[in-house]
Amino acid sequence: MSPAAAAPALEELLERLADARQRVAGVAHRTPVATSRTLDARVGCRVFLKCENLQRMGAFKFRGAYNTLSRLPDEARRHGVVAYSSGNHAQAVALVARLLEIPATIVMPSTAPALKLDATRDYGAEVVFYDRAGEEREAMAERLAGERGLTLIPPFDHPDIVAGQGTAAAELFEQAGPLDVLLVPVGGGGLIAGAALAARLLRPACRVIGVEPEAGDDGARSFREGRIVRAPCGETIADGARTPSVGRLNFEIIRACVSDMITATDAELKRAMRFVMERLKLVVEPTGVLGLAPLLSGRLAPAGERIGVILSGGNVDLTQAAEWFAETPRE
């Protein structure tokens, strides 16, 4: 969203969510919900894992990208789009652009994971690198949009992105039935904002809790202070959550609809990744297990409740994961 743009009212956002559900139906996968008696016994509650790691291109980001690009007018489609991302949003926009025959340019850091970089190029997008120490990625994307007449597709701070991401939680509520708590990974806030809207619409009694990496707790700090706190993210393996702040629109939804924001350490993320791979046979990236990690570590102990967890993505370098597992005790 443009900083000057007024945030849509909650009622309008709920309408956009309903429209997004129709748009992504039959295009995005209706991903399965995984359960595990071992996991339930371990954490003392009933857990339902929404497997967005099995979504097209391996992450929930496909939903928001498709909802947003599919709404573009013909002229904007002909000119093309530009996006900035360290990985999953990049892949999502690239894939959706290919499906809709829209030229795509993606601004990525030169240090982006090779797996995500290669996939973005394989989907047909032009990749333009930025240096974290030089021009900021948003500024570069905005410059390219102006120079080439492209439409900028932001990774999270946009009502159509938020609405698209919210379709994952809406499906989970239908698949799992009533939930007491929904745990959601947080980077820029698009997923939790959409999930919170889905909860408001379908399960108003459900408590929505966001989980960030401990090294990048800007969202949790913003939640506590009642204002957007912008801070550089420290070193974390959760590359999908390396954002300096949550989006403006997203923060307004978080303030209105989210119950709490907590954090997880990198060590907890590694243990959660290993657990889901060994016990549930699911490949999930570090950012993707942010919601599960506090349950396994005991930071969050909602005894006897029904808990939904969004596993947001599965795009992880398996060689790197093996190195992490080698230094991580088996659960």
Secondary structure, DSSP 4 states (H G I P E B T S, - for coil): --TTSPPPPHHHHHHHHHHHHHHHTTTS----EE--HHHHHHHTSEEEEEEGGGSGGGBTHHHHHHHHHTTS-HHHHHH-EEEE-SSHHHHHHHHHHHHHT--EEEEEETTS-HHHHHHHHHTT-EEEEE-TTSS-HHHHHHHHHHHHTPEE--SSSSHHHHHHHHHHHHHHHHHH---SEEEEE-SSSHHHHHHHHHHHHH-TTPEEEEEEEGGG-HHHHHHHHTS-------S-S-GGG--SS--HHHHHHHHHH--EEEEE-HHHHHHHHHHHHHHS-----TGGGTTTHHHHHTS---TT-EEEEEE-B----HHHHHHHHHTS---
